[in-house]
Amino acid sequence: MRSVSRSKTTPVRTVPGSSRRRRLIGAGVITLALVVPAACGGSQMSPKEVLAANRAINGQDSNGVPGDTTVPGDPTVPGDPTVPGAPVAPGAPGDPAAPGAPAPGAPAGPAGKPPAVAVASCAGFKNSTGITNSTITLGNSSDLSGPVPGLFAGAQTATKAYLKYFNTVVPNGICGRKLVLNTYDSRTDAGADQQGYQKICESSFAGVGSMSAFDSGGAATAQGCGLPDIRAASVTLARNDCTTCFGVQATGRGEYSNGVYDFWIKRNRAATQKGAFLYLNAGAAAENAATQIAVGKKRGMNWVYTSGIDVAAFNYGPYVQQMKSKGVRFVQFIGAYQQSVKLAQAMQSAGFKPDVLMYDPSVYDNGFLKTGGSAIEGAYMFINFLPLDSNQPELNLYRQWLQQVSPGAQPTFFGLFAWAAAKVFVEKALLLGGKLNRATLAAAFRTVNNYTGNGAFGPMAVGPKHAPSCIRFMRVQGGKFVPFGGTNYVCAGYSKA
């Protein structure tokens, strides 16, 4: 749906982020941003939801008690340990007879203890596609090759890391079954994504942690076989429309976070009235650009120049000259960090320095800092997760187990959300127990809302499929990523294009 509808808005709120901020490290690259296309209308988190979610991010429970990094879960799901007063599912953690509980004296592995999730009875459990008496096979199809080699390798590696963690600390697995991962290369190509998902449909129980810039390819295939697909993110309209597909980095059809433009209009309105929007003219980037340009206008931006850039384009100079001639003061760009660097270097060569040069989280990558040099100094970006080197329980766990499967690997933005996707799968599968099948799992994914991955990122409407309500800003300063505008989340809902 591309029609314009009026969104519900309230004044921008800021809420505290993590109290520890150090230099940011690696992240993946993508041509998407935080919007990909769900239903018309807008959304504003209630003050209660904002407070609860951000207390969780600060290491507090819903009553502000330090040390508890959970947030209220879904009160409609029996056995959710994060819901005060929720009924406890049979065989919950702590019951030595609980299916999947670690055997007494079993080694806990490097991370210490199993995930604190509810476990249901395994009575009635049946094998099906991808499930045998000893294993549950999952599938991951991510961009490993193509124009940008290794584009989303971090998502696949992170999925492997979570499965290794779970298999190690929960020896009995899910109803006595270990988790196994089949991996595929979607090659930054819709056709390859479709082929990968055809194989996943045939041999795996569910898709977990996948990430592809052209994920439209496997959308119809996944839905056609009823495959529950919990992804790092859905980045195209087709994938977002798939009723059995969900991205932990939540997105909504034609939606974009209000806080991105509200922040700049409040801070430097004059610059926002001379805006330029450039984007890679391919895949999700082109789809997202249309949404962001439209939402920007609704929030008060004035775009005096917009243009797509061919993926094969080598010379960005003509686009820079257009911006100079139109007096542009605010530049936004969607593209992989490599193209982002190319634009910044062309601007530097032309002596063009706008008030604001803003990117999406795709530039949150060591490669951006290493290759951008002085050209990217002062560049801005927005993110909706904690800095990846923050001393936070879930991030610590992710980094620790990442080293178990790929020594020396750096945590990434997309890796974090792939790790969280595997986490959601495990939580819901354990809670279903003997009722686990493709249909019940997809239905369980639809209930996941205001999900923070144990405090690692802002609240995500995974099941409802809406754009993130909370974002924060970073800036390149002294060759490092540093917080900008305070270490706060700006929670202002989203608008519909």
C-alpha positions, 0 to 999 in steps of 0.5 A: 500500500502506497497511499498516504494516510495521516499518522498519529503523533505526539511530542518527541520523547527521549529516554535513557540509553545504556550508561556505558558507551565505548567505541563502536565496532563492526556492522554489516552493510545493506541498502535498506535502512530501518523501514521496509515495508504493514497496515496503514496508519501510524503508531506511538508507543505509550509512555509506559511501554517506552519506560519499560523497554528502556529500563530493560536496556539500562539493566532494570526491570519494570520496577526499575530494579538494577540487574534484570534486563528483561522487559514485560513480554506477551501476557497472552502467552502462558509461561512467559517468565517476563510477565508478572503473574503469568501462568507458569508453563509445565516443565518451566526452568528449574524443574529437573524433569523439564524437557530440554533442561540441562542434565545435572552436572552437565557442562554449561560451556563458556557462557555459564547457564541456559537461557531463562525461558519457559518450557512446555510439556513434550507430550504429543510431539511429532516429527515432520519436515526437518525434524527427526528423533534426534535433530531439528534442522533449520535453514539460513539463506544469506548474501555471502557472495555478489557485488559486495562479498561477505555482505551478510556473512555476519548474519549466518555466522551469528545464527551458527553461534546461537545454535552452538550456544543453545546446543552446548548449554541445553544438552537435551535440546528441544524435546530431546532434539539438537538444533542443526543448521543448513546454510545457503548463499543467496548471492545478492540475487532474488533468484538465488534467494528463491532457490535457497528457500526452496531447499529450506522448504524441502529439508528444514523445519524453519528459516532462522536468521537469514539476511538478503538484500533481494529477499523478495525472491524467496517470499512466495516460496516460504509462504507457499510451503507454510515455512515459519521464517524468523529473519534478521530483517525483511527488506523488501515489500514482498518479504514483508508481505509474506504471512509466515515471514518475520524480521526481528529488525522490524519493518512495516510496509511504507513506514518510517521512524518519525524520530529521524526527521523530527530530530533534525527539524528541531535541531537545524530546520534551515538545513532540512528545508534544503534537503537532498536524498540519494540512494542506490537504484536497486533492490530494497534501497529503491523501495525504501527511498520512496517511503523515506522521501514521502515520510520526510515530506510529511514530517516537514522536510523539503527535498530540493533534489532526489536521485537514484544512483546506478549500482555500477556508477563509478563517478558520483561527481555529477550528483554532487554538482547537482546538490551544490547548484541547488544549495543543498544543506542536508544530505541523506543517502541509502547504500552499502558503506562502500557507496557511502564512502564513495559519495563522501569522497566525491563531496570532499573532492568538490569542496561540498560540505553540507550542514548534515550528511546522514546515513542509515545503520549500514555504515556502522562498520569498521570498513566505513571508518577505515576506508572513509578517512577524513571524507566521512569525518562529521557524518551522522547515522541513526541506529536502534540498538546498543553499541556493539561493544557495550557491556550488556548481558546479551551483547556479551553472550553474542560476542562470546559465542561468536568467537566459538564459531569464528575466532576473531570475527567482529560483531555486526548490526545484522549479526545481532539481529540474526542472533536474536532471531535464533533466540526467538525461535528457541523461546517459542519452540520451547514454549510450544513443546509437544504442539510444535509444528510449522503452523503453530510456530508461525502463529507464535511469531505473530505474538512477538511485540516490543521485543528487545532481545533481552535489552540489546536493542530498542523495542521491535514490533516483530509480529505486528510488523511496524517500523521501530519507534525508538532510534538514537544518533551517532557521529563519526568523530576523530575516526570513531563512532560516538553518540550524538545528541546525548545517549538517548533513544528518541521514541516518536512512533512512525509515519506511513508514506 
